[in-house]
């Protein structure tokens, strides 16, 4: 499980770097190169990806070249990956947004990663810690899509953290 999280982080950083370098070239593809999660070919992930919004927090959706993924922003600021390994019970902070329990993975300087809890397949969202994104609004919007597209949760967090409003 840990290996995939590192892969998602490296994918976001690499995508941001590549897009930053190629952004000034006219006529370049707007497609984001990502690696699909192990279970991205699940029919449940297909229901998630066809339901993804065109925009989140004023960040426009970008096309990706990997099944079960979504991306927003230019430069890239949000990546969704469906079909990641479902986490077991953990001592990580849990937030309930958009009808979905989210576990906050360990803090990283350049991004925050969240993973659904009690959903199979699980969905990971990586949000860049740049710009003015309201993380709660991003997760509320994507949680609603996940709650509608995936089967009901098989488990729920027993201790949910309070969602703090952005300053």
BELKANOR-V900594 format. One record per pair of residues at least 6 apart in sequence whose C-alpha atoms are under 6 Angstrom apart, sorted by the first residue. I is the first residue (numbers start at 1). J is the second residue. D is the distance in Angstrom with one decimal. If there is no record, write none. Layout:
i: <I,I>
j: <J,J>
d: <D,D>
This chain:
i: <16,31,31,32,33,33,34,35,36,36,37,37,39,40,40,40,40,44,45,45,47,48,49,54,55,59,59,60,60,61,61,62,62,68,68,69,69,70,70,71,71,72,77,77,78,78,79,79,80,80,81,81,82,83,83,84,86,93,93,94,94,94,94,95,95,95,95,97,98,98,98,99,99,99,100,101,101,102,102,102,103,103,104,105,105,110,111,111,111,112,112,113,113,114,114,115,115,116,116,118,118,118,118,119>
j: <76,63,64,64,64,65,66,66,66,67,83,84,83,67,68,82,83,150,68,82,149,149,68,61,61,72,73,72,73,71,72,71,72,81,82,80,81,79,80,78,79,78,127,128,126,127,125,126,124,125,123,124,123,121,122,122,122,103,104,102,103,160,161,101,102,160,161,140,140,143,144,143,144,147,143,116,117,115,116,117,114,115,114,113,114,129,127,128,129,126,127,125,126,124,125,123,124,122,123,153,154,155,156,153>
d: <5.7,4.8,5.1,4.5,5.9,5.4,5.6,5.8,5.2,5.7,5.3,5.2,4.2,5.9,4.8,5.7,4.4,5.8,5.4,5.6,5.4,5.3,5.9,5.1,5.5,5.5,4.6,5.3,5.4,5.8,4.2,5.3,5.3,6.0,5.0,5.3,4.6,5.7,4.9,5.5,4.5,5.1,5.8,4.9,5.7,4.6,5.6,5.2,5.8,4.5,5.7,5.2,4.3,4.9,5.5,5.3,4.9,5.8,5.5,5.4,4.5,5.0,5.6,5.7,5.2,5.4,5.5,4.7,4.1,4.1,4.3,6.0,6.0,5.7,5.2,5.7,5.4,5.4,4.5,5.7,5.5,5.3,4.7,5.6,5.7,5.2,5.4,4.2,4.8,5.7,5.3,5.6,4.3,5.6,5.3,5.6,4.3,5.5,5.5,5.0,5.0,4.3,5.8,5.1>
